[in-house]
Amino acid sequence: MEVEKNIKRLIETLKDDDEHVQVQATEMLEEIGEPAVPQLIDALDDEDKNVRKGSAKVLGLIGDIRAINPLIETMKDDNKWVRRAASGALSNMDKSAVEPLIQTLKDEDWRVRGGAAWALSSIKAPESLMPLIETMNDDSGFVRAGAVMAVGNIGGNDAEKALKEALTDKSSYVRRVADSFLNKE
């Protein structure tokens, strides 16, 4: 019971304006680990953006698979820093997050599709290559850039072919990302 109260207090501490206090709370929650997961998942719906962002970050550090779907939902948050924390947390989940993230590449919200592509770019799972290549045709440049980054990180012949096609993308950023992989020394 005492541990649950401490977890609750630490989550509340994530609201503090002092970044150092937030970092300390994050580190302590990470140290508690698995027992903090249910409360951290609940905190993803907190009204305070710092609590949502910090909770997402800690869930990624803990790496508990129960957080995957709630973190995917959190990528729909109105706050871009919360969305980035959720995407970053998912990239720490490794293989267990791959299939849910592949499914998320089809979400109606471009921000969510982009977050999934960027998370997959860190995981580098070969089984995500073909869905990511398809995602390189997305309407959103943010999503296409994430997909190109992921495809480049995964590598291989199919990736190289797709990256060459991305050199003609209408977005100069997407072209630069593709070029950076094709011209690695």
C-alpha positions as CSV (number, residue, x, y, z in Angstrom):
1,M,0.0,0.0,0.0
2,E,2.8,2.4,0.8
3,V,4.5,1.7,-2.5
4,E,1.3,2.7,-4.3
5,K,1.1,5.9,-2.4
6,N,4.7,6.7,-3.3
7,I,4.1,6.0,-6.9
8,K,1.1,8.3,-6.9
9,R,3.2,11.1,-5.2
10,L,6.0,10.7,-7.7
11,I,3.5,10.9,-10.6
12,E,2.1,14.1,-9.1
13,T,5.7,15.4,-8.9
14,L,5.9,15.2,-12.7
15,K,3.7,18.4,-12.7
16,D,6.5,20.4,-11.1
17,D,7.8,23.3,-13.2
18,D,11.4,22.4,-12.2
19,E,12.8,20.1,-14.9
20,H,15.3,18.6,-12.4
21,V,12.5,17.6,-10.1
22,Q,10.7,16.0,-13.1
23,V,13.9,14.1,-13.9
24,Q,14.3,12.8,-10.4
25,A,10.7,11.7,-10.3
26,T,11.2,9.9,-13.6
27,E,14.3,8.1,-12.4
28,M,12.6,7.1,-9.1
29,L,9.6,5.7,-11.0
30,E,11.9,3.8,-13.4
31,E,13.6,2.3,-10.3
32,I,10.3,1.2,-8.9
33,G,9.6,-0.5,-12.3
34,E,6.8,-2.9,-12.9
35,P,4.7,-2.1,-9.8
36,A,4.4,1.5,-11.2
37,V,3.1,0.5,-14.6
38,P,-0.7,0.4,-13.9
39,Q,-0.6,3.9,-12.3
40,L,1.6,5.2,-15.1
41,I,-0.8,3.9,-17.7
42,D,-3.6,5.7,-15.9
43,A,-1.5,8.9,-15.8
44,L,-1.4,8.9,-19.6
45,D,-4.9,10.5,-19.4
46,D,-3.9,13.1,-16.8
47,E,-5.0,16.7,-17.5
48,D,-1.4,17.9,-17.0
49,K,0.8,17.5,-20.1
50,N,4.0,17.1,-18.1
51,V,2.4,14.1,-16.2
52,R,1.4,12.5,-19.6
53,K,4.8,13.2,-21.1
54,G,6.7,11.9,-18.1
55,S,4.5,8.9,-17.7
56,A,5.0,7.9,-21.3
57,K,8.8,8.3,-20.9
58,V,8.9,6.2,-17.8
59,L,6.8,3.5,-19.4
60,G,9.3,3.3,-22.3
61,L,12.2,3.1,-19.8
62,I,10.4,0.2,-17.9
63,G,9.5,-1.5,-21.2
64,D,6.4,-3.4,-19.9
65,I,4.4,-4.6,-22.9
66,R,1.1,-3.7,-21.1
67,A,1.9,-0.1,-22.0
68,I,2.1,-0.6,-25.8
69,N,-1.6,0.0,-26.7
70,P,-2.0,2.8,-24.2
71,L,1.1,4.5,-25.6
72,I,-0.2,4.1,-29.1
73,E,-3.4,5.8,-28.0
74,T,-1.2,8.6,-26.4
75,M,0.2,9.3,-29.8
76,K,-3.2,10.9,-30.5
77,D,-2.5,13.5,-27.7
78,D,-3.0,17.2,-28.6
79,N,0.4,18.0,-27.2
80,K,3.3,17.3,-29.6
81,W,5.8,16.7,-26.7
82,V,3.5,14.1,-25.2
83,R,3.1,12.5,-28.7
84,R,6.9,12.4,-29.1
85,A,7.4,10.9,-25.6
86,A,4.9,8.2,-26.5
87,S,6.6,7.4,-29.8
88,G,10.0,7.4,-28.1
89,A,8.7,5.1,-25.4
90,L,7.3,2.7,-28.0
91,S,10.7,2.6,-29.8
92,N,12.1,1.3,-26.5
93,M,9.7,-1.6,-26.5
94,D,11.6,-3.5,-29.2
95,K,10.0,-6.5,-31.0
96,S,6.9,-6.6,-28.8
97,A,5.8,-3.3,-30.2
98,V,6.4,-4.1,-33.9
99,E,3.1,-5.6,-34.9
100,P,0.9,-3.0,-33.1
101,L,3.1,-0.2,-34.7
102,I,2.7,-1.7,-38.1
103,Q,-1.1,-1.7,-37.7
104,T,-0.8,1.9,-36.5
105,L,0.8,2.9,-39.8
106,K,-2.8,2.8,-41.2
107,D,-4.2,5.2,-38.5
108,E,-6.4,8.0,-39.9
109,D,-4.3,10.6,-38.0
110,W,-1.1,11.5,-39.8
111,R,0.6,12.4,-36.5
112,V,-0.1,8.9,-35.2
113,R,1.1,7.2,-38.5
114,G,4.3,9.4,-38.3
115,G,4.9,8.5,-34.6
116,A,4.6,4.8,-35.5
117,A,7.0,5.2,-38.4
118,W,9.6,7.0,-36.3
119,A,9.3,4.5,-33.5
120,L,9.8,1.7,-36.0
121,S,12.9,3.5,-37.3
122,S,14.5,2.9,-33.9
123,I,13.4,-0.7,-33.6
124,K,14.8,-1.7,-37.0
125,A,12.6,-4.8,-37.3
126,P,13.0,-6.5,-40.8
127,E,9.3,-7.6,-40.7
128,S,8.2,-3.9,-40.8
129,L,10.1,-3.2,-44.0
130,M,7.4,-3.8,-46.5
131,P,4.7,-1.9,-44.6
132,L,7.1,0.9,-44.2
133,I,7.9,1.0,-47.9
134,E,4.2,1.3,-48.5
135,T,4.0,4.1,-46.0
136,M,6.6,6.0,-48.0
137,N,3.7,7.0,-50.3
138,D,1.7,8.7,-47.5
139,D,0.2,12.1,-48.0
140,S,2.1,13.5,-45.1
141,G,5.8,14.5,-45.5
142,F,6.3,13.8,-41.7
143,V,5.1,10.3,-42.2
144,R,7.1,9.7,-45.3
145,A,10.2,11.0,-43.6
146,G,9.7,8.6,-40.7
147,A,9.1,5.7,-43.1
148,V,12.3,6.6,-45.1
149,M,14.3,6.8,-41.9
150,A,13.0,3.4,-40.8
151,V,13.6,1.8,-44.2
152,G,17.1,3.2,-44.3
153,N,17.8,1.9,-40.8
154,I,16.5,-1.6,-41.7
155,G,18.5,-1.7,-44.9
156,G,18.9,-4.4,-47.5
157,N,18.2,-4.5,-51.3
158,D,14.5,-3.7,-51.1
159,A,15.2,-0.8,-48.8
160,E,17.9,0.5,-51.2
161,K,15.5,0.4,-54.1
162,A,12.8,2.2,-52.1
163,L,15.3,4.8,-50.9
164,K,16.3,5.5,-54.6
165,E,12.6,6.1,-55.4
166,A,12.4,8.5,-52.4
167,L,15.0,10.7,-54.1
168,T,12.2,12.0,-56.2
169,D,9.8,12.8,-53.3
170,K,8.2,16.3,-53.3
171,S,9.6,17.0,-49.8
172,S,13.2,18.1,-49.8
173,Y,13.6,16.7,-46.2
174,V,12.4,13.3,-47.3
175,R,14.9,13.4,-50.3
176,R,17.7,14.4,-47.9
177,V,16.9,11.6,-45.5
178,A,16.9,9.1,-48.4
179,D,20.1,10.5,-49.8
180,S,21.9,10.3,-46.4
181,F,21.3,6.5,-46.4
182,L,22.3,6.0,-50.0
183,N,25.5,8.0,-49.7
184,K,26.8,6.4,-46.5
185,E,30.5,5.7,-46.6
